[in-house]
Amino acid sequence: PSEFPTVPLWFTKEELCMLRGTSVDTLLAGRHIANQQDLEAIKAWCKAKPELFPESCGVSVQQLCWAASVVASRAFDSTQAGVVLAPFADALNHSGVRPHTRMHDLGNALRFIAERDIRPGEEVLNTYGEHGNTQWLLNGGFIDTSGPFDDLFVTPADAVSAALAYKRIYSQQRKHGVSETPVTPIKQSKSQGDSSEEESVGSSDGDVGLCSRLAQLQDSGVLGDDVFRISADDLLPDKLATVLLVLCMSTADFETYMERPPACSIIDVAEEDLEESLLAHLYRSLLQLVDILEQRYETTLEEDETALAAMCRTSGGALVQAQEEKQKQQELQELQQLLQQQFQQQPTPLGEQRPQLEAIMAEKRRRLGGWLEDSARTSNETLRPCNVRNVLLLRIGQKKLLRELRTHSEDCFS
């Protein structure tokens, strides 16, 4: 295709605004195959290589964006060849629940074997791997609603910010003698009294201690450039839990953590026997993380669900039409008010006014009609129903995950 209208790289300004707060917005702003800064750098490199890219080629950022979209939406990963484009294979559409086949990497070849019967005339469906709706919308321009494929990405910076924000709140509460919500024991501690809640977050080891903890997490590979992926199947990834735990644990517990072998640097919350007080800090940090992420959205979950339901009832783009109709009614009211004013101001008899006023009204209606056509055309170009629907589905899925994470964390205190 010459364009990829459903891929966020090709979104209009208004459609990109709808992505605010989502993980797609986060990835677009960070390390992405078509990062604007990288595309500009590639363009400059092409310009500096006239023997490869003559000036007549006129390599533009738009062309590079198209090439990046082709790779992002169609490429396969091969252990031997790296990222490859495989004609015909890339024509297979995706199914997350019932694919007919999936790719098998043979090193020097890609193999697709039918895994179930294919009826005559039936479309052959592939699966696009162990991803979720964030990556599928970002690279493929679609949302899969056939299963639990919603996911949410948490950046390392967000995880660290949540832990530090909680530590500040906790320290202020202790300073002013404010008691926290009582914590019901989640797991029996190994030895009661070895590490009390007062010895945990409250005993801050300062900036030096924070730097040493971050360095330890980075050296062990727990904290890096990769994001943490939250999904219905893994609401609290072990790496994310480890970051929050290490930043909130006491100095003594951190010294013990540093003695762990590199292969055991990730804390398994479900399997390890952690202190009740440390688990309390973990779940309070998670609540802080949920607050940070929820505040980035400009709408609530309920508002998005209402908007999506309205789109379904009106077959897609009628939301824009409703806004246009409302604007049209407002314009007509203004026309009527203007006509009334002109009737009052005109000293000539009503019979002499009417032809002139009717001509004025016809002209204004003509202009209004043109304006409405332009408005409708602009609206259809800036907010396309398919993209609006996909973004709403993405936001709803991610907000539901955040709400589930909040409920899970709060349940630990009930």
N, C-alpha and C positions, 0 to 999 in steps of 0.2 A: 504493500500500500504506500501511497505517497504521503499520507498523514496518519496519525494515531490519535484521533480525537478523544478517545476514552482513557488514554494514558495521561497521568497528571503532568508529565513534561509538556503536554500540549494543551493543558487547561488554560482557560481565560483567567484574567485577573480576578474576576468575581468568583469563579469556581475554585481557584486557589485559596481565596479567603474562606471558603467553606471548609477547607481542610485544616484550618487553624486548631491546634490542640491535639490533632491526631498523630499517630506514629508515622504516617506517610509524610506529613509536614516536617517531622523531625528528620527523617531520612533524606528528604529533598534538600534540607538545609545543611546536611553533613556530607558524609562520604557516599556519594552516589555516582553511578557511571556517567551521568550527564550533569555533574556539578558545573554551574555556570563558570566558575573560576577555571576549572580544568578545561572546559571547552574553549575558553578564550586563550588559554595557554597552548592548546593543540592548534588553534587557528594561527597563532603567532609562529609556531614551529613550522607549520605548512608553508607559511609565507617566506620563512627563512630557507626553505628547500625548493627553490624554483625548478631544479632539475627533476624533482619528483612531482611537484604540484605547480605547473606553469601558471602564470598570472591569469591566463585565459580560463583556467578552471574556476577561479573565483570562489574558493572554499569559504563558506560562511558558517556562522554559528548555527543557523537554522539547519543547514545540511549536516553538520556534525551531530546536532540533536536528533535528526532523523536516523543517522547511522547508529547512534547510541540506543535509540528506541528499537531498532531492528535487532541489535545484539541482546538487549535486555529482555525482549519479549519472545525471542526465537532461539537463542543459543542453548547449547547443551554443554555440560562439563564432561571432559574426557580425561582420564588419568594420564594418558600418553600424549594427546594432542592439545590439552588445555581447553580453552573455550572454543567451540566449533559451531559453525552453521551447517545444518544438515537438511538440505531441500527434501521435500516430501514429508520427512519426519516432523518438521515444524508446522505442517499443515494440520496435524491432529489436534483437535480441541481437547479441553480439560474436563475431567470428571473426578471429583474428590471421593465420591462414594462408590460408584460402580464403573470404573474404567475397564476397557477391554484389554488394555495392554499397558506396559510401563517399560521405560528404557533400561537396558542392561548394558553396562559399559564393558566392552571387551578389550579396551586399550587402543587397538587399531581399528575398531569398528563399533558401531552402536547397533544393538539388536533389540527388536521389538517382537515379542511373542504373544499371541492371543491367549488370554487367561480364562476366557469364557466364550461361549458360542456367539457368533455374529450372524444375525439374520440377514437375508438378502435385502439390500437397500438401506441397511442400518448404518448410521454414522459410527465410525470407529473412533473411540475416545481413549485418550492417553491420560496419565496423571502427571501433574507438573511437580511432583516431589513433595517432600516433607516441609511444606511451607504453610502459610495461612493467608488470610485476606489482605493483610498489610502488604506483603510482597506481591501478591497477585494483582492487587489494584495498582501498585506502584509500577510494576514492570509489564503487566499484561493488560491492564485496563478493565478488569472484571472483578466481581465479588461472587464467591461461591456460597450459596445459601442452602445447599443440600445437606450440610452437616455442621458439626461444631468447629468451624474453621476460623472463628474470630480470634484475634491475638492482639497483643499490646506490647510495644517495645519500651523498655525503661533504659535510659542512658546511664552510664556510670556516674555522670555529673548529677543526675537527678537522685540516684541512690545515695550518694555522698551528701548532697544537700539535705535530703530528708533526715538522715541520721544526725547531722550537725544541728539542724533546726530543732529536732527533738531534744538533743542534749542541752541546747540553750534554754528551751522551755522547762525542761526538768530542773536545771540548775536554778532558774529563777523561782520556780515553785518551792524548791527546798530552801532557798534563801529567805523567802517570805513565809515559810512555814505552812505552805499549802500542801495538803495531802492528796495523793492521786487516787484514782479509782481502785478499790481493793481488787486484788488479783486472786481468782480461784486457782488453786494448784493445777497446773496443766500436766506436769510430770513430776514424779517424786525425785527430789534431788539426791545426788550420790551421798553427800554428807551435809546435813543441815548445819548451817552456820559457817561453813567454810568461805562462802562468798555471799554476803548479804547485798540487798538492793542498794544500801547506802554506800557500799564499796564499789558499785558499778559505775553508772553514768555520773553520779555525783562527784566521784573523786577524779576530776579531770586531770590528765597528765600534760596539759598545755599543748602549745603548737608543736613542740618537739615531738611529743608523744603522738600527735595526730600524723605528723609527717612520717614517723617510723611505721605507723600502722598502714598508711597508704602505700608506703614503699614495700612493706611486707606483702600486701595484697597484690601489688603490681609484679613483684618478683616471682610470686607463686603462680601468676597467670590468672588469678581470680578477677582482678580488676585491670581492664585494658581498654581497647577501642571498641570491642564488641558490645552490643546492647544485650540486655536481659529480656528474654521473650516470655511473656505471661500468656497463658492460654487456659481454657477450661480444664485441660488434662494436667496442666502444671501451673497452678495458681501462684505458687511461691517457688521459683527456681532456686536450687541449692546455692548457686553462685551469688544471686541477689541476697539471699538470707545470710550467706557468709559475710558479705560486705557490711551489712547492717549489724550483725552480731559482733564482728571484730571492732567496728567503730564505737560500739556501745559497751563492750565488756570492760571489766575492771583491769587495772594495770597488772594485777597478779594473774588474771585469766589470760591476758594477752601474752604475758611471758610464757605461760603454759602452751598457748597456741603456737608460738614461735618454735617450740620444740617438736612440733608435728613434722613428719617427713613430707617432702614435696608432694608425694602421691596422695597424701591425706589432707591437703590444704583446704579442700572444700568440706564444709560442715554439713552433714546430713541431718537436718532437723528431725526428720521422722524416725531415724534410727539411733541417734546419739542421745545419751542421757544428760540433758542440759539442765542447768539450774533454773528453777522457777522464775527467779528474779530476772535472769538474763533473757528468758523467753518473753517475759513481760515487756522488757525494753525493745525486743525485736518487733512485737506486734504493735507497740505504740509508735515505733519508727515507721512501720508499714502504714499506719493510719495517717501519719504526717506525709508520707509519700503519696497516698491517695488524694489528700487535700491539694498537694502541689499539682498533680496531674489534672484533677477535676477543674481546678481554677483556670486552666488554659482554654477550656471550651467556652464558647460564647453562648451556648444553649444548654438546657438540661436534657436528660434522657427522655423525660416525658414530652418535652417540646419537639424533639426529633421524631419520636414515635407518632405524635400527632401529625407532623408534617408529612411523614412517610405514608400514613393512612390516608391523608388528604390526596396525595399523589395517586395512590391506588384507586381511590374513588373517582377521581377525575381523569383517569387514563394518562397520567404523566404531566404534560406541560400546561394543564389548565390552571395551575397555581399562578403562573405568570399571567395568564389571561384574566384571572380574577383581579390581579393587581391593576392590569390595564383598564379593566372595566370600571374599577373604582376611580381611577384617575380620569377616565372619560366622563363619569358622572360629575366629578368635581369641576371639570372644565365646562361642562354644559351649565352647571349652576352659576359659574362665574359669567358665562355668556348671558344668561337670563338677567343677572344682576346688572350687567352692563347695559342691556337693552332697556331695562326699567329706568336706569339713570338717564339714558339718552332721551327717553320719552318725557321725563320730567324737565330736562334742560331745554328741549326744543320748544321755541315759542310758536311754531307753526301749527296749524290744526292737525288733528290726528290723521285725517285722511291723506294729507300731504306728507306726513311723516312715514306712513306705512311702507311705500315702495322703497324709500331710502333705507329704512331700518331692515327691511327684508333682504335687501342687497348686502347690507353690512353683516347680517346674520349668516347669509349664505357663504360669504367670503370667509368668515371666521370658522364656519363649519368645515369648509374646504381645507383651511389651514390645519384645523384640528384633526381632520381625517388623515392628512399627510403626516402630521406629527405622530398619530397613533400607529400608522403603518411603520414609520421609522422606529418608533418605540418597540413595537412587536418584533421587528426584524432584529433590532439590537438586543432585546431580551433573549430571543431565541439563540443568538450568537454567543451571548455572554453566560447564560445559564441554560445549558442543554439538559433536558429531562433525564437522559440516561446517566449523565454525570452527577446530577443532583441526587438521583436515586442511589447510586453507588456510594456517594459520600455519606448520605444519611444512614445507609446500611452499615458502613464502616464505623461511623460515630456511635451508632446504637450498640453495635457489638462491643466496642472498646469501653463504652460507659457501663455496660452491663458487667463486664469483667471487673472494672474498678469497684462497682457496687458490691459484687460478690466478694472481692478481696476485703472490702471494708467490713462486710457482715461477718466474714470468717475471722477477721482480726478482733472485732468487737465481741464475738462469741467466746473468745478466749478469756474474757473478763467477766462473763455472766455466770 
